Amino acid sequence: MKNLALAAAALFSVSALNAAELNTVSAADVQALKIELPAPVLQQDADGKCGQVTGDITKLHFLATASKSQLLSHAKTEAEFKEFIAFWTPILEKFGMKVLSTEYKYELGILKYESAAGKVIRMFLADDMNYDPLSAEAMKKEQHMLFEALEKRSMTPIAGFMIKHEAFRPTFNVYYLTDANDNADHEVQLRQMKHGDDIAFDIVEGRVTLVEKDASFSMVYIGKLLGYKAKLAADEAGIQAKLEDYKKFLAENKKEFIGARVEKLEKPFTAGDHTYNYAVGMYFFQ
């Protein structure tokens, strides 16, 4: 299982490769390829206004990581990457995108595409959300909720899959279109904020589109990437000073401060020679 976990982690990381060293997979190669089962069986979501493609994925090389204007596959062989291309090309074409090139080397396949509307594909993996992984119905309900939220923001959902592989607990994902930004943190994306502290929903709610509060410390939202920082101090003057110092730090690093909440701890917190009575949670855009 350790190796499987490492493989899953590698699936969602991008290796820095020299594109000039990659092998090109030609269009003729794709056309000549006949995918053997078990390839994912694709369906159109009957409830989806945008006609997004749905189905099950049981082999990880079909699972695309989205980066810039490209889809990445951690296929272990060139044959697997050809299957990936044959799988994703009709989905791209269905939503007005054109494959520009495909390259493969070192167990990494890169499919580059362009959109006449200037859109890019992004992917949201639901693995960190709080849902019942033993209920297929519950997962489909959550996935449909994400589709609807994207549609309301005019961020066309193009696909969504139930991921059935031992590297993951039962989970699902969604692929959708958004406007590109040179800084991915500033793109309007479907995201999740999840950390050890309870989230001050009232502070961030007006700055992002809240999709679901799935726990007191977790929320799914649409917007730019949120950041969070907590600090402690002995007294109220000390916590206010730390808040102002961090706001200055954010400004110097061109990050947008959203808001903060200062609270007096119910019980003092002692660490070494220091006792803390106040805490502040600060929210900002990365």
C-alpha positions as a Markdown table, in Angstrom:
| # | Residue | x | y | z |
|---|---|---|---|---|
| 1 | Met | 0.0 | 0.0 | 0.0 |
| 2 | Lys | 2.9 | 2.3 | 0.6 |
| 3 | Asn | 3.9 | 2.1 | -3.1 |
| 4 | Leu | 0.3 | 2.7 | -4.1 |
| 5 | Ala | 0.2 | 5.8 | -2.0 |
| 6 | Leu | 3.4 | 7.1 | -3.5 |
| 7 | Ala | 2.0 | 6.4 | -6.9 |
| 8 | Ala | -1.1 | 8.4 | -6.1 |
| 9 | Ala | 0.9 | 11.3 | -4.8 |
| 10 | Ala | 3.0 | 11.2 | -8.0 |
| 11 | Leu | -0.2 | 11.3 | -10.1 |
| 12 | Phe | -0.9 | 14.8 | -9.0 |
| 13 | Ser | 2.6 | 16.2 | -9.2 |
| 14 | Val | 4.2 | 17.7 | -12.4 |
| 15 | Ser | 7.8 | 16.6 | -13.2 |
| 16 | Ala | 10.1 | 19.3 | -14.7 |
| 17 | Leu | 11.0 | 17.7 | -18.0 |
| 18 | Asn | 12.6 | 19.1 | -21.1 |
| 19 | Ala | 9.8 | 19.0 | -23.7 |
| 20 | Ala | 12.4 | 18.7 | -26.5 |
| 21 | Glu | 13.4 | 15.3 | -25.1 |
| 22 | Leu | 9.9 | 13.9 | -25.2 |
| 23 | Asn | 8.7 | 11.5 | -27.8 |
| 24 | Thr | 5.8 | 12.7 | -30.0 |
| 25 | Val | 2.8 | 10.4 | -30.4 |
| 26 | Ser | 1.4 | 11.0 | -33.8 |
| 27 | Ala | -2.3 | 11.4 | -34.8 |
| 28 | Ala | -1.9 | 8.2 | -36.9 |
| 29 | Asp | -0.8 | 6.3 | -33.8 |
| 30 | Val | -4.0 | 7.4 | -32.0 |
| 31 | Gln | -6.3 | 6.5 | -34.9 |
| 32 | Ala | -4.6 | 3.1 | -35.2 |
| 33 | Leu | -5.1 | 2.4 | -31.6 |
| 34 | Lys | -8.0 | 0.1 | -30.5 |
| 35 | Ile | -8.6 | 0.4 | -26.8 |
| 36 | Glu | -9.1 | -2.9 | -25.1 |
| 37 | Leu | -11.4 | -3.2 | -22.1 |
| 38 | Pro | -11.4 | -2.2 | -19.3 |
| 39 | Ala | -11.5 | 1.3 | -20.7 |
| 40 | Pro | -13.8 | 3.7 | -18.9 |
| 41 | Val | -17.4 | 3.6 | -20.2 |
| 42 | Leu | -18.5 | 7.2 | -20.9 |
| 43 | Gln | -22.0 | 8.5 | -20.4 |
| 44 | Gln | -23.6 | 11.9 | -20.7 |
| 45 | Asp | -25.0 | 13.2 | -17.4 |
| 46 | Ala | -28.7 | 13.3 | -18.0 |
| 47 | Asp | -29.2 | 15.9 | -15.3 |
| 48 | Gly | -26.3 | 18.1 | -16.5 |
| 49 | Lys | -27.2 | 21.2 | -18.4 |
| 50 | Cys | -23.8 | 21.3 | -20.0 |
| 51 | Gly | -23.7 | 17.7 | -21.2 |
| 52 | Gln | -20.7 | 16.7 | -19.1 |
| 53 | Val | -19.3 | 13.2 | -19.6 |
| 54 | Thr | -19.5 | 10.8 | -16.6 |
| 55 | Gly | -18.3 | 7.3 | -15.9 |
| 56 | Asp | -16.0 | 5.1 | -13.7 |
| 57 | Ile | -12.2 | 5.1 | -13.8 |
| 58 | Thr | -10.5 | 2.0 | -12.6 |
| 59 | Lys | -7.1 | 2.5 | -14.2 |
| 60 | Leu | -5.0 | 5.5 | -13.1 |
| 61 | His | -3.5 | 6.2 | -16.5 |
| 62 | Phe | -6.9 | 7.5 | -17.7 |
| 63 | Leu | -7.0 | 10.0 | -14.9 |
| 64 | Ala | -5.8 | 13.4 | -16.1 |
| 65 | Thr | -4.0 | 16.0 | -14.1 |
| 66 | Ala | -4.7 | 19.5 | -15.4 |
| 67 | Ser | -1.9 | 22.1 | -15.7 |
| 68 | Lys | -1.7 | 25.2 | -17.8 |
| 69 | Ser | -3.2 | 24.3 | -21.2 |
| 70 | Gln | -2.4 | 20.6 | -21.0 |
| 71 | Leu | -3.6 | 17.3 | -19.5 |
| 72 | Leu | -1.0 | 15.0 | -17.9 |
| 73 | Ser | -1.0 | 11.2 | -17.6 |
| 74 | His | 1.3 | 9.2 | -15.5 |
| 75 | Ala | 1.0 | 6.3 | -17.9 |
| 76 | Lys | 3.6 | 3.6 | -17.3 |
| 77 | Thr | 3.9 | 2.8 | -21.1 |
| 78 | Glu | 3.5 | 4.6 | -24.3 |
| 79 | Ala | 0.6 | 2.2 | -25.1 |
| 80 | Glu | -1.2 | 3.4 | -22.0 |
| 81 | Phe | -0.6 | 7.0 | -23.0 |
| 82 | Lys | -2.1 | 6.3 | -26.4 |
| 83 | Glu | -5.2 | 5.0 | -24.6 |
| 84 | Phe | -5.3 | 8.2 | -22.6 |
| 85 | Ile | -5.2 | 10.3 | -25.8 |
| 86 | Ala | -7.9 | 8.3 | -27.4 |
| 87 | Phe | -10.0 | 8.6 | -24.3 |
| 88 | Trp | -9.7 | 12.4 | -23.8 |
| 89 | Thr | -9.6 | 13.6 | -27.4 |
| 90 | Pro | -13.4 | 13.2 | -28.0 |
| 91 | Ile | -14.1 | 14.9 | -24.7 |
| 92 | Leu | -12.0 | 17.9 | -25.6 |
| 93 | Glu | -13.6 | 18.1 | -29.1 |
| 94 | Lys | -17.1 | 17.9 | -27.6 |
| 95 | Phe | -16.4 | 21.1 | -25.6 |
| 96 | Gly | -14.7 | 23.1 | -28.5 |
| 97 | Met | -11.0 | 22.3 | -27.8 |
| 98 | Lys | -8.4 | 21.1 | -30.2 |
| 99 | Val | -5.4 | 18.8 | -29.4 |
| 100 | Leu | -2.2 | 20.6 | -30.4 |
| 101 | Ser | 0.4 | 18.0 | -29.6 |
| 102 | Thr | 1.2 | 14.9 | -27.5 |
| 103 | Glu | 4.5 | 13.9 | -25.9 |
| 104 | Tyr | 5.6 | 11.0 | -23.8 |
| 105 | Lys | 8.8 | 10.0 | -21.9 |
| 106 | Tyr | 9.8 | 8.9 | -18.4 |
| 107 | Glu | 6.2 | 7.6 | -17.6 |
| 108 | Leu | 4.8 | 11.1 | -18.1 |
| 109 | Gly | 2.5 | 11.9 | -21.0 |
| 110 | Ile | 1.6 | 15.5 | -21.9 |
| 111 | Leu | -1.4 | 16.4 | -24.1 |
| 112 | Lys | -1.5 | 20.0 | -25.1 |
| 113 | Tyr | -4.7 | 21.6 | -26.3 |
| 114 | Glu | -6.1 | 25.0 | -27.2 |
| 115 | Ser | -9.6 | 26.5 | -26.8 |
| 116 | Ala | -11.0 | 29.1 | -29.2 |
| 117 | Ala | -12.6 | 30.8 | -26.2 |
| 118 | Gly | -9.3 | 30.9 | -24.3 |
| 119 | Lys | -10.5 | 28.6 | -21.6 |
| 120 | Val | -8.5 | 26.0 | -19.7 |
| 121 | Ile | -9.4 | 22.7 | -18.0 |
| 122 | Arg | -9.1 | 22.4 | -14.3 |
| 123 | Met | -9.7 | 19.3 | -12.0 |
| 124 | Phe | -11.1 | 19.1 | -8.5 |
| 125 | Leu | -10.5 | 15.8 | -6.6 |
| 126 | Ala | -13.0 | 15.2 | -3.8 |
| 127 | Asp | -10.9 | 12.9 | -1.7 |
| 128 | Asp | -10.5 | 15.4 | 1.1 |
| 129 | Met | -14.2 | 16.2 | 1.3 |
| 130 | Asn | -16.3 | 14.7 | 4.1 |
| 131 | Tyr | -18.8 | 12.2 | 2.6 |
| 132 | Asp | -19.8 | 8.6 | 3.0 |
| 133 | Pro | -17.2 | 6.6 | 0.8 |
| 134 | Leu | -19.3 | 3.5 | 1.1 |
| 135 | Ser | -22.3 | 5.0 | -0.5 |
| 136 | Ala | -22.2 | 5.4 | -4.3 |
| 137 | Glu | -25.5 | 7.4 | -4.1 |
| 138 | Ala | -24.0 | 9.8 | -1.6 |
| 139 | Met | -20.9 | 10.4 | -3.8 |
| 140 | Lys | -23.0 | 10.9 | -6.9 |
| 141 | Lys | -25.1 | 13.4 | -5.0 |
| 142 | Glu | -22.0 | 15.3 | -3.9 |
| 143 | Gln | -20.6 | 15.3 | -7.5 |
| 144 | His | -23.9 | 16.6 | -8.9 |
| 145 | Met | -23.8 | 19.4 | -6.4 |
| 146 | Leu | -20.4 | 20.4 | -7.6 |
| 147 | Phe | -21.6 | 20.3 | -11.3 |
| 148 | Glu | -24.5 | 22.6 | -10.4 |
| 149 | Ala | -22.3 | 25.1 | -8.6 |
| 150 | Leu | -19.9 | 25.3 | -11.5 |
| 151 | Glu | -22.8 | 25.7 | -14.0 |
| 152 | Lys | -24.2 | 28.6 | -11.9 |
| 153 | Arg | -20.8 | 30.3 | -12.2 |
| 154 | Ser | -20.7 | 29.7 | -15.9 |
| 155 | Met | -17.7 | 27.4 | -15.4 |
| 156 | Thr | -18.7 | 24.6 | -17.8 |
| 157 | Pro | -18.3 | 21.2 | -16.3 |
| 158 | Ile | -17.0 | 18.9 | -19.0 |
| 159 | Ala | -16.5 | 15.6 | -17.1 |
| 160 | Gly | -16.7 | 13.8 | -13.8 |
| 161 | Phe | -15.7 | 10.3 | -12.8 |
| 162 | Met | -16.1 | 7.9 | -9.9 |
| 163 | Ile | -12.5 | 6.7 | -9.1 |
| 164 | Lys | -12.4 | 3.1 | -8.2 |
| 165 | His | -8.8 | 2.2 | -7.5 |
| 166 | Glu | -7.0 | 0.8 | -4.5 |
| 167 | Ala | -4.6 | 3.8 | -4.4 |
| 168 | Phe | -7.6 | 5.9 | -3.2 |
| 169 | Arg | -10.5 | 5.5 | -0.9 |
| 170 | Pro | -13.7 | 5.5 | -3.0 |
| 171 | Thr | -13.8 | 9.0 | -4.4 |
| 172 | Phe | -14.7 | 11.1 | -7.4 |
| 173 | Asn | -13.6 | 14.2 | -9.3 |
| 174 | Val | -14.9 | 16.9 | -11.7 |
| 175 | Tyr | -13.3 | 18.6 | -14.7 |
| 176 | Tyr | -14.4 | 22.1 | -15.7 |
| 177 | Leu | -13.5 | 25.1 | -17.8 |
| 178 | Thr | -12.2 | 28.4 | -16.4 |
| 179 | Asp | -10.2 | 31.5 | -17.5 |
| 180 | Ala | -6.5 | 31.1 | -17.4 |
| 181 | Asn | -4.2 | 33.2 | -15.3 |
| 182 | Asp | -0.4 | 33.3 | -15.3 |
| 183 | Asn | -0.6 | 32.8 | -11.5 |
| 184 | Ala | -2.7 | 29.6 | -10.9 |
| 185 | Asp | -3.4 | 30.9 | -7.4 |
| 186 | His | -5.4 | 33.8 | -8.9 |
| 187 | Glu | -7.5 | 31.6 | -11.2 |
| 188 | Val | -11.2 | 31.2 | -10.3 |
| 189 | Gln | -11.2 | 27.5 | -9.5 |
| 190 | Leu | -13.3 | 25.0 | -7.5 |
| 191 | Arg | -11.2 | 24.5 | -4.3 |
| 192 | Gln | -11.3 | 23.3 | -0.8 |
| 193 | Met | -10.1 | 25.0 | 2.4 |
| 194 | Lys | -9.4 | 22.6 | 5.2 |
| 195 | His | -7.2 | 23.1 | 8.2 |
| 196 | Gly | -7.1 | 22.3 | 11.9 |
| 197 | Asp | -9.0 | 25.4 | 13.1 |
| 198 | Asp | -12.7 | 26.1 | 12.6 |
| 199 | Ile | -13.3 | 28.4 | 9.6 |
| 200 | Ala | -14.7 | 31.9 | 10.1 |
| 201 | Phe | -17.2 | 31.4 | 7.3 |
| 202 | Asp | -18.7 | 34.9 | 7.7 |
| 203 | Ile | -15.3 | 36.5 | 6.9 |
| 204 | Val | -14.7 | 34.6 | 3.6 |
| 205 | Glu | -18.3 | 34.1 | 2.4 |
| 206 | Gly | -18.5 | 37.4 | 0.7 |
| 207 | Arg | -15.2 | 37.0 | -1.1 |
| 208 | Val | -15.6 | 33.5 | -2.6 |
| 209 | Thr | -18.6 | 31.5 | -3.7 |
| 210 | Leu | -19.3 | 29.0 | -0.9 |
| 211 | Val | -20.4 | 25.6 | -2.3 |
| 212 | Glu | -20.5 | 23.4 | 0.8 |
| 213 | Lys | -19.6 | 23.6 | 4.5 |
| 214 | Asp | -18.8 | 19.9 | 4.9 |
| 215 | Ala | -17.3 | 20.4 | 8.4 |
| 216 | Ser | -16.6 | 23.3 | 10.8 |
| 217 | Phe | -13.0 | 23.2 | 9.6 |
| 218 | Ser | -13.6 | 22.5 | 5.9 |
| 219 | Met | -15.4 | 24.2 | 3.0 |
| 220 | Val | -15.6 | 23.7 | -0.7 |
| 221 | Tyr | -15.7 | 27.0 | -2.6 |
| 222 | Ile | -15.2 | 28.7 | -6.0 |
| 223 | Gly | -12.7 | 31.5 | -6.2 |
| 224 | Lys | -9.0 | 32.4 | -5.9 |
| 225 | Leu | -6.8 | 30.4 | -3.6 |
| 226 | Leu | -7.5 | 31.3 | 0.1 |
| 227 | Gly | -4.7 | 31.4 | 2.6 |
| 228 | Tyr | -4.9 | 31.2 | 6.4 |
| 229 | Lys | -2.5 | 32.0 | 9.3 |
| 230 | Ala | -3.1 | 31.8 | 13.0 |
| 231 | Lys | -1.0 | 33.4 | 15.7 |
| 232 | Leu | -1.0 | 33.5 | 19.5 |
| 233 | Ala | -0.1 | 36.3 | 22.0 |
| 234 | Ala | -0.1 | 36.8 | 25.8 |
| 235 | Asp | -2.4 | 39.8 | 25.8 |
| 236 | Glu | -4.7 | 41.9 | 23.5 |
| 237 | Ala | -2.1 | 44.4 | 22.7 |
| 238 | Gly | 0.3 | 41.7 | 21.6 |
| 239 | Ile | -2.2 | 40.0 | 19.4 |
| 240 | Gln | -3.2 | 43.3 | 17.7 |
| 241 | Ala | 0.5 | 43.9 | 17.0 |
| 242 | Lys | 0.9 | 40.5 | 15.4 |
| 243 | Leu | -2.1 | 41.1 | 13.3 |
| 244 | Glu | -0.8 | 44.4 | 12.0 |
| 245 | Asp | 2.7 | 42.9 | 11.4 |
| 246 | Tyr | 1.2 | 40.1 | 9.3 |
| 247 | Lys | -1.0 | 42.5 | 7.3 |
| 248 | Lys | 2.2 | 44.4 | 6.5 |
| 249 | Phe | 3.9 | 41.2 | 5.5 |
| 250 | Leu | 1.0 | 40.3 | 3.1 |
| 251 | Ala | 1.1 | 43.7 | 1.5 |
| 252 | Glu | 4.9 | 43.5 | 1.0 |
| 253 | Asn | 4.3 | 40.1 | -0.7 |
| 254 | Lys | 1.4 | 41.4 | -2.9 |
| 255 | Lys | -1.2 | 39.2 | -1.2 |
| 256 | Glu | -4.6 | 40.5 | -0.5 |
| 257 | Phe | -5.8 | 40.6 | 3.1 |
| 258 | Ile | -9.4 | 39.6 | 3.6 |
| 259 | Gly | -10.2 | 39.7 | 7.3 |
| 260 | Ala | -9.3 | 38.4 | 10.7 |
| 261 | Arg | -10.9 | 37.2 | 13.9 |
| 262 | Val | -9.3 | 37.9 | 17.3 |
| 263 | Glu | -10.5 | 35.7 | 20.2 |
| 264 | Lys | -9.6 | 35.3 | 23.8 |
| 265 | Leu | -8.8 | 31.7 | 24.6 |
| 266 | Glu | -11.2 | 29.9 | 26.9 |
| 267 | Lys | -8.2 | 28.5 | 28.7 |
| 268 | Pro | -4.7 | 29.9 | 28.7 |
| 269 | Phe | -2.2 | 27.9 | 26.5 |
| 270 | Thr | 1.3 | 27.4 | 27.9 |
| 271 | Ala | 4.3 | 26.3 | 25.8 |
| 272 | Gly | 7.6 | 26.4 | 27.6 |
| 273 | Asp | 8.0 | 29.7 | 29.4 |
| 274 | His | 5.2 | 31.4 | 27.4 |
| 275 | Thr | 1.5 | 31.6 | 28.3 |
| 276 | Tyr | -0.9 | 32.7 | 25.6 |
| 277 | Asn | -4.3 | 34.1 | 26.2 |
| 278 | Tyr | -5.3 | 35.5 | 22.8 |
| 279 | Ala | -5.4 | 34.1 | 19.2 |
| 280 | Val | -6.0 | 35.6 | 15.8 |
| 281 | Gly | -7.0 | 33.8 | 12.6 |
| 282 | Met | -6.2 | 35.7 | 9.4 |
| 283 | Tyr | -7.6 | 35.1 | 5.9 |
| 284 | Phe | -6.1 | 36.3 | 2.7 |
| 285 | Phe | -5.8 | 35.6 | -1.0 |
| 286 | Gln | -2.5 | 33.9 | -2.0 |
